Amino acid sequence: MLNSKAKSQVLAEAIDEFLLDMMTLDFLLEAEREAFQNSARRLAHGRLTMVKLLSA
């Protein structure tokens, strides 16, 4: 089990990855919105699930 500091670090990294993914997908969506909607939803759901699990 992770201690509080390690858990905070893992959570911060998960949030950073989520934000980077969202910025990347935003750029891609501007170019080809419909082609990437399903991918964006799946990625967002997966990342948010990870953040939710790590913050519990």
PDB file with one MODEL, atoms N, CA, C and O in Angstrom:
MODEL        1
ATOM      1  N   MET A   1       0.847  -1.186   0.000  1.00  0.00           N
ATOM      2  CA  MET A   1       0.000   0.000   0.000  1.00  0.00           C
ATOM      3  C   MET A   1       0.887   1.241   0.000  1.00  0.00           C
ATOM      4  O   MET A   1       1.928   1.266   0.656  1.00  0.00           O
ATOM      5  N   LEU A   2       0.479   2.254  -0.726  1.00  0.00           N
ATOM      6  CA  LEU A   2       1.260   3.480  -0.838  1.00  0.00           C
ATOM      7  C   LEU A   2       1.058   4.372   0.374  1.00  0.00           C
ATOM      8  O   LEU A   2      -0.038   4.458   0.929  1.00  0.00           O
ATOM      9  N   ASN A   3       2.146   5.038   0.776  1.00  0.00           N
ATOM     10  CA  ASN A   3       1.975   6.021   1.834  1.00  0.00           C
ATOM     11  C   ASN A   3       1.350   7.279   1.249  1.00  0.00           C
ATOM     12  O   ASN A   3       1.175   7.379   0.034  1.00  0.00           O
ATOM     13  N   SER A   4       1.020   8.219   2.088  1.00  0.00           N
ATOM     14  CA  SER A   4       0.291   9.415   1.658  1.00  0.00           C
ATOM     15  C   SER A   4       1.067  10.224   0.623  1.00  0.00           C
ATOM     16  O   SER A   4       0.492  10.694  -0.358  1.00  0.00           O
ATOM     17  N   LYS A   5       2.373  10.386   0.840  1.00  0.00           N
ATOM     18  CA  LYS A   5       3.192  11.166  -0.094  1.00  0.00           C
ATOM     19  C   LYS A   5       3.280  10.475  -1.450  1.00  0.00           C
ATOM     20  O   LYS A   5       3.151  11.120  -2.491  1.00  0.00           O
ATOM     21  N   ALA A   6       3.498   9.165  -1.435  1.00  0.00           N
ATOM     22  CA  ALA A   6       3.582   8.416  -2.691  1.00  0.00           C
ATOM     23  C   ALA A   6       2.238   8.433  -3.421  1.00  0.00           C
ATOM     24  O   ALA A   6       2.191   8.564  -4.644  1.00  0.00           O
ATOM     25  N   LYS A   7       1.151   8.300  -2.666  1.00  0.00           N
ATOM     26  CA  LYS A   7      -0.186   8.332  -3.266  1.00  0.00           C
ATOM     27  C   LYS A   7      -0.449   9.697  -3.897  1.00  0.00           C
ATOM     28  O   LYS A   7      -1.022   9.776  -4.983  1.00  0.00           O
ATOM     29  N   SER A   8      -0.036  10.769  -3.227  1.00  0.00           N
ATOM     30  CA  SER A   8      -0.205  12.115  -3.776  1.00  0.00           C
ATOM     31  C   SER A   8       0.580  12.278  -5.067  1.00  0.00           C
ATOM     32  O   SER A   8       0.096  12.892  -6.018  1.00  0.00           O
ATOM     33  N   GLN A   9       1.790  11.729  -5.106  1.00  0.00           N
ATOM     34  CA  GLN A   9       2.620  11.813  -6.312  1.00  0.00           C
ATOM     35  C   GLN A   9       1.981  11.059  -7.466  1.00  0.00           C
ATOM     36  O   GLN A   9       1.924  11.570  -8.585  1.00  0.00           O
ATOM     37  N   VAL A  10       1.501   9.850  -7.207  1.00  0.00           N
ATOM     38  CA  VAL A  10       0.849   9.053  -8.246  1.00  0.00           C
ATOM     39  C   VAL A  10      -0.404   9.767  -8.742  1.00  0.00           C
ATOM     40  O   VAL A  10      -0.669   9.789  -9.944  1.00  0.00           O
ATOM     41  N   LEU A  11      -1.176  10.350  -7.829  1.00  0.00           N
ATOM     42  CA  LEU A  11      -2.379  11.083  -8.209  1.00  0.00           C
ATOM     43  C   LEU A  11      -2.023  12.301  -9.055  1.00  0.00           C
ATOM     44  O   LEU A  11      -2.684  12.574 -10.057  1.00  0.00           O
ATOM     45  N   ALA A  12      -0.985  13.033  -8.660  1.00  0.00           N
ATOM     46  CA  ALA A  12      -0.557  14.208  -9.430  1.00  0.00           C
ATOM     47  C   ALA A  12      -0.132  13.801 -10.836  1.00  0.00           C
ATOM     48  O   ALA A  12      -0.450  14.492 -11.803  1.00  0.00           O
ATOM     49  N   GLU A  13       0.581  12.688 -10.958  1.00  0.00           N
ATOM     50  CA  GLU A  13       0.994  12.210 -12.273  1.00  0.00           C
ATOM     51  C   GLU A  13      -0.207  11.800 -13.116  1.00  0.00           C
ATOM     52  O   GLU A  13      -0.239  12.063 -14.318  1.00  0.00           O
ATOM     53  N   ALA A  14      -1.196  11.158 -12.495  1.00  0.00           N
ATOM     54  CA  ALA A  14      -2.403  10.760 -13.230  1.00  0.00           C
ATOM     55  C   ALA A  14      -3.157  11.993 -13.730  1.00  0.00           C
ATOM     56  O   ALA A  14      -3.660  12.006 -14.853  1.00  0.00           O
ATOM     57  N   ILE A  15      -3.231  13.018 -12.899  1.00  0.00           N
ATOM     58  CA  ILE A  15      -3.904  14.259 -13.303  1.00  0.00           C
ATOM     59  C   ILE A  15      -3.139  14.927 -14.433  1.00  0.00           C
ATOM     60  O   ILE A  15      -3.745  15.402 -15.393  1.00  0.00           O
ATOM     61  N   ASP A  16      -1.803  14.972 -14.333  1.00  0.00           N
ATOM     62  CA  ASP A  16      -0.987  15.549 -15.405  1.00  0.00           C
ATOM     63  C   ASP A  16      -1.193  14.814 -16.718  1.00  0.00           C
ATOM     64  O   ASP A  16      -1.335  15.441 -17.768  1.00  0.00           O
ATOM     65  N   GLU A  17      -1.211  13.485 -16.664  1.00  0.00           N
ATOM     66  CA  GLU A  17      -1.440  12.689 -17.874  1.00  0.00           C
ATOM     67  C   GLU A  17      -2.814  12.975 -18.460  1.00  0.00           C
ATOM     68  O   GLU A  17      -2.965  13.097 -19.676  1.00  0.00           O
ATOM     69  N   PHE A  18      -3.821  13.082 -17.586  1.00  0.00           N
ATOM     70  CA  PHE A  18      -5.169  13.377 -18.037  1.00  0.00           C
ATOM     71  C   PHE A  18      -5.214  14.730 -18.748  1.00  0.00           C
ATOM     72  O   PHE A  18      -5.785  14.841 -19.833  1.00  0.00           O
ATOM     73  N   LEU A  19      -4.620  15.751 -18.146  1.00  0.00           N
ATOM     74  CA  LEU A  19      -4.638  17.077 -18.758  1.00  0.00           C
ATOM     75  C   LEU A  19      -3.886  17.107 -20.084  1.00  0.00           C
ATOM     76  O   LEU A  19      -4.336  17.737 -21.040  1.00  0.00           O
ATOM     77  N   LEU A  20      -2.755  16.436 -20.145  1.00  0.00           N
ATOM     78  CA  LEU A  20      -2.010  16.375 -21.402  1.00  0.00           C
ATOM     79  C   LEU A  20      -2.812  15.665 -22.483  1.00  0.00           C
ATOM     80  O   LEU A  20      -2.853  16.111 -23.629  1.00  0.00           O
ATOM     81  N   ASP A  21      -3.444  14.562 -22.115  1.00  0.00           N
ATOM     82  CA  ASP A  21      -4.287  13.843 -23.071  1.00  0.00           C
ATOM     83  C   ASP A  21      -5.431  14.722 -23.560  1.00  0.00           C
ATOM     84  O   ASP A  21      -5.737  14.731 -24.753  1.00  0.00           O
ATOM     85  N   MET A  22      -6.062  15.455 -22.660  1.00  0.00           N
ATOM     86  CA  MET A  22      -7.188  16.305 -23.045  1.00  0.00           C
ATOM     87  C   MET A  22      -6.736  17.432 -23.971  1.00  0.00           C
ATOM     88  O   MET A  22      -7.441  17.764 -24.923  1.00  0.00           O
ATOM     89  N   MET A  23      -5.580  18.019 -23.706  1.00  0.00           N
ATOM     90  CA  MET A  23      -5.071  19.071 -24.588  1.00  0.00           C
ATOM     91  C   MET A  23      -4.750  18.512 -25.967  1.00  0.00           C
ATOM     92  O   MET A  23      -5.030  19.150 -26.982  1.00  0.00           O
ATOM     93  N   THR A  24      -4.164  17.321 -26.002  1.00  0.00           N
ATOM     94  CA  THR A  24      -3.845  16.681 -27.277  1.00  0.00           C
ATOM     95  C   THR A  24      -5.121  16.364 -28.044  1.00  0.00           C
ATOM     96  O   THR A  24      -5.221  16.639 -29.240  1.00  0.00           O
ATOM     97  N   LEU A  25      -6.097  15.782 -27.348  1.00  0.00           N
ATOM     98  CA  LEU A  25      -7.355  15.449 -28.015  1.00  0.00           C
ATOM     99  C   LEU A  25      -8.107  16.693 -28.475  1.00  0.00           C
ATOM    100  O   LEU A  25      -8.757  16.673 -29.520  1.00  0.00           O
ATOM    101  N   ASP A  26      -8.024  17.765 -27.711  1.00  0.00           N
ATOM    102  CA  ASP A  26      -8.665  19.014 -28.128  1.00  0.00           C
ATOM    103  C   ASP A  26      -8.088  19.477 -29.461  1.00  0.00           C
ATOM    104  O   ASP A  26      -8.827  19.885 -30.357  1.00  0.00           O
ATOM    105  N   PHE A  27      -6.777  19.411 -29.584  1.00  0.00           N
ATOM    106  CA  PHE A  27      -6.130  19.790 -30.834  1.00  0.00           C
ATOM    107  C   PHE A  27      -6.600  18.898 -31.982  1.00  0.00           C
ATOM    108  O   PHE A  27      -6.933  19.386 -33.062  1.00  0.00           O
ATOM    109  N   LEU A  28      -6.623  17.585 -31.739  1.00  0.00           N
ATOM    110  CA  LEU A  28      -7.057  16.654 -32.780  1.00  0.00           C
ATOM    111  C   LEU A  28      -8.531  16.842 -33.132  1.00  0.00           C
ATOM    112  O   LEU A  28      -8.914  16.752 -34.298  1.00  0.00           O
ATOM    113  N   LEU A  29      -9.343  17.100 -32.130  1.00  0.00           N
ATOM    114  CA  LEU A  29     -10.770  17.278 -32.376  1.00  0.00           C
ATOM    115  C   LEU A  29     -11.054  18.510 -33.226  1.00  0.00           C
ATOM    116  O   LEU A  29     -11.977  18.515 -34.041  1.00  0.00           O
ATOM    117  N   GLU A  30     -10.271  19.529 -33.033  1.00  0.00           N
ATOM    118  CA  GLU A  30     -10.452  20.725 -33.856  1.00  0.00           C
ATOM    119  C   GLU A  30     -10.227  20.390 -35.329  1.00  0.00           C
ATOM    120  O   GLU A  30     -10.878  20.961 -36.204  1.00  0.00           O
ATOM    121  N   ALA A  31      -9.315  19.474 -35.601  1.00  0.00           N
ATOM    122  CA  ALA A  31      -9.003  19.105 -36.985  1.00  0.00           C
ATOM    123  C   ALA A  31     -10.043  18.141 -37.557  1.00  0.00           C
ATOM    124  O   ALA A  31     -10.423  18.272 -38.721  1.00  0.00           O
ATOM    125  N   GLU A  32     -10.498  17.199 -36.779  1.00  0.00           N
ATOM    126  CA  GLU A  32     -11.389  16.159 -37.294  1.00  0.00           C
ATOM    127  C   GLU A  32     -12.338  15.711 -36.179  1.00  0.00           C
ATOM    128  O   GLU A  32     -12.232  14.599 -35.663  1.00  0.00           O
ATOM    129  N   ARG A  33     -13.255  16.593 -35.826  1.00  0.00           N
ATOM    130  CA  ARG A  33     -14.120  16.410 -34.655  1.00  0.00           C
ATOM    131  C   ARG A  33     -14.827  15.056 -34.607  1.00  0.00           C
ATOM    132  O   ARG A  33     -14.700  14.345 -33.610  1.00  0.00           O
ATOM    133  N   GLU A  34     -15.539  14.690 -35.612  1.00  0.00           N
ATOM    134  CA  GLU A  34     -16.343  13.471 -35.554  1.00  0.00           C
ATOM    135  C   GLU A  34     -15.504  12.210 -35.503  1.00  0.00           C
ATOM    136  O   GLU A  34     -15.902  11.231 -34.872  1.00  0.00           O
ATOM    137  N   ALA A  35     -14.369  12.214 -36.145  1.00  0.00           N
ATOM    138  CA  ALA A  35     -13.533  11.013 -36.185  1.00  0.00           C
ATOM    139  C   ALA A  35     -12.946  10.670 -34.818  1.00  0.00           C
ATOM    140  O   ALA A  35     -12.603   9.515 -34.563  1.00  0.00           O
ATOM    141  N   PHE A  36     -12.829  11.664 -33.938  1.00  0.00           N
ATOM    142  CA  PHE A  36     -12.156  11.432 -32.668  1.00  0.00           C
ATOM    143  C   PHE A  36     -13.076  11.483 -31.447  1.00  0.00           C
ATOM    144  O   PHE A  36     -12.596  11.322 -30.325  1.00  0.00           O
ATOM    145  N   GLN A  37     -14.365  11.700 -31.624  1.00  0.00           N
ATOM    146  CA  GLN A  37     -15.259  11.811 -30.476  1.00  0.00           C
ATOM    147  C   GLN A  37     -15.272  10.553 -29.614  1.00  0.00           C
ATOM    148  O   GLN A  37     -15.158  10.649 -28.392  1.00  0.00           O
ATOM    149  N   ASN A  38     -15.407   9.390 -30.217  1.00  0.00           N
ATOM    150  CA  ASN A  38     -15.440   8.155 -29.434  1.00  0.00           C
ATOM    151  C   ASN A  38     -14.119   7.914 -28.715  1.00  0.00           C
ATOM    152  O   ASN A  38     -14.116   7.497 -27.557  1.00  0.00           O
ATOM    153  N   SER A  39     -13.002   8.171 -29.382  1.00  0.00           N
ATOM    154  CA  SER A  39     -11.697   8.006 -28.742  1.00  0.00           C
ATOM    155  C   SER A  39     -11.546   8.955 -27.565  1.00  0.00           C
ATOM    156  O   SER A  39     -11.029   8.574 -26.514  1.00  0.00           O
ATOM    157  N   ALA A  40     -11.991  10.172 -27.739  1.00  0.00           N
ATOM    158  CA  ALA A  40     -11.895  11.158 -26.657  1.00  0.00           C
ATOM    159  C   ALA A  40     -12.726  10.731 -25.460  1.00  0.00           C
ATOM    160  O   ALA A  40     -12.276  10.848 -24.320  1.00  0.00           O
ATOM    161  N   ARG A  41     -13.909  10.246 -25.698  1.00  0.00           N
ATOM    162  CA  ARG A  41     -14.779   9.799 -24.603  1.00  0.00           C
ATOM    163  C   ARG A  41     -14.167   8.624 -23.851  1.00  0.00           C
ATOM    164  O   ARG A  41     -14.171   8.600 -22.620  1.00  0.00           O
ATOM    165  N   ARG A  42     -13.639   7.649 -24.593  1.00  0.00           N
ATOM    166  CA  ARG A  42     -13.016   6.472 -23.949  1.00  0.00           C
ATOM    167  C   ARG A  42     -11.800   6.877 -23.129  1.00  0.00           C
ATOM    168  O   ARG A  42     -11.629   6.423 -21.998  1.00  0.00           O
ATOM    169  N   LEU A  43     -10.960   7.729 -23.698  1.00  0.00           N
ATOM    170  CA  LEU A  43      -9.766   8.161 -22.992  1.00  0.00           C
ATOM    171  C   LEU A  43     -10.123   8.960 -21.739  1.00  0.00           C
ATOM    172  O   LEU A  43      -9.562   8.728 -20.668  1.00  0.00           O
ATOM    173  N   ALA A  44     -11.049   9.890 -21.876  1.00  0.00           N
ATOM    174  CA  ALA A  44     -11.463  10.698 -20.726  1.00  0.00           C
ATOM    175  C   ALA A  44     -12.046   9.811 -19.630  1.00  0.00           C
ATOM    176  O   ALA A  44     -11.730   9.983 -18.452  1.00  0.00           O
ATOM    177  N   HIS A  45     -12.877   8.885 -20.009  1.00  0.00           N
ATOM    178  CA  HIS A  45     -13.488   7.989 -19.021  1.00  0.00           C
ATOM    179  C   HIS A  45     -12.418   7.179 -18.290  1.00  0.00           C
ATOM    180  O   HIS A  45     -12.455   7.050 -17.066  1.00  0.00           O
ATOM    181  N   GLY A  46     -11.473   6.641 -19.042  1.00  0.00           N
ATOM    182  CA  GLY A  46     -10.407   5.846 -18.433  1.00  0.00           C
ATOM    183  C   GLY A  46      -9.543   6.660 -17.493  1.00  0.00           C
ATOM    184  O   GLY A  46      -9.227   6.216 -16.390  1.00  0.00           O
ATOM    185  N   ARG A  47      -9.159   7.847 -17.923  1.00  0.00           N
ATOM    186  CA  ARG A  47      -8.304   8.694 -17.086  1.00  0.00           C
ATOM    187  C   ARG A  47      -9.051   9.169 -15.846  1.00  0.00           C
ATOM    188  O   ARG A  47      -8.496   9.163 -14.747  1.00  0.00           O
ATOM    189  N   LEU A  48     -10.301   9.579 -16.013  1.00  0.00           N
ATOM    190  CA  LEU A  48     -11.065  10.038 -14.857  1.00  0.00           C
ATOM    191  C   LEU A  48     -11.312   8.901 -13.869  1.00  0.00           C
ATOM    192  O   LEU A  48     -11.331   9.119 -12.657  1.00  0.00           O
ATOM    193  N   THR A  49     -11.500   7.695 -14.385  1.00  0.00           N
ATOM    194  CA  THR A  49     -11.656   6.535 -13.497  1.00  0.00           C
ATOM    195  C   THR A  49     -10.381   6.324 -12.690  1.00  0.00           C
ATOM    196  O   THR A  49     -10.444   6.043 -11.493  1.00  0.00           O
ATOM    197  N   MET A  50      -9.219   6.457 -13.340  1.00  0.00           N
ATOM    198  CA  MET A  50      -7.955   6.295 -12.638  1.00  0.00           C
ATOM    199  C   MET A  50      -7.803   7.364 -11.545  1.00  0.00           C
ATOM    200  O   MET A  50      -7.410   7.053 -10.420  1.00  0.00           O
ATOM    201  N   VAL A  51      -8.111   8.601 -11.876  1.00  0.00           N
ATOM    202  CA  VAL A  51      -8.016   9.690 -10.898  1.00  0.00           C
ATOM    203  C   VAL A  51      -8.973   9.439  -9.737  1.00  0.00           C
ATOM    204  O   VAL A  51      -8.614   9.639  -8.577  1.00  0.00           O
ATOM    205  N   LYS A  52     -10.192   9.000 -10.052  1.00  0.00           N
ATOM    206  CA  LYS A  52     -11.175   8.726  -9.001  1.00  0.00           C
ATOM    207  C   LYS A  52     -10.687   7.613  -8.074  1.00  0.00           C
ATOM    208  O   LYS A  52     -10.787   7.736  -6.854  1.00  0.00           O
ATOM    209  N   LEU A  53     -10.162   6.533  -8.643  1.00  0.00           N
ATOM    210  CA  LEU A  53      -9.671   5.413  -7.838  1.00  0.00           C
ATOM    211  C   LEU A  53      -8.477   5.825  -6.979  1.00  0.00           C
ATOM    212  O   LEU A  53      -8.380   5.415  -5.822  1.00  0.00           O
ATOM    213  N   LEU A  54      -7.574   6.627  -7.529  1.00  0.00           N
ATOM    214  CA  LEU A  54      -6.404   7.038  -6.780  1.00  0.00           C
ATOM    215  C   LEU A  54      -6.722   8.049  -5.685  1.00  0.00           C
ATOM    216  O   LEU A  54      -6.002   8.138  -4.689  1.00  0.00           O
ATOM    217  N   SER A  55      -7.796   8.809  -5.867  1.00  0.00           N
ATOM    218  CA  SER A  55      -8.135   9.832  -4.873  1.00  0.00           C
ATOM    219  C   SER A  55      -8.992   9.286  -3.742  1.00  0.00           C
ATOM    220  O   SER A  55      -9.248   9.989  -2.765  1.00  0.00           O
ATOM    221  N   ALA A  56      -9.442   8.032  -3.865  1.00  0.00           N
ATOM    222  CA  ALA A  56     -10.299   7.432  -2.831  1.00  0.00           C
ATOM    223  C   ALA A  56      -9.513   7.019  -1.617  1.00  0.00           C
ATOM    224  O   ALA A  56     -10.085   6.499  -0.659  1.00  0.00           O
TER     225      ALA A  56
ENDMDL
END
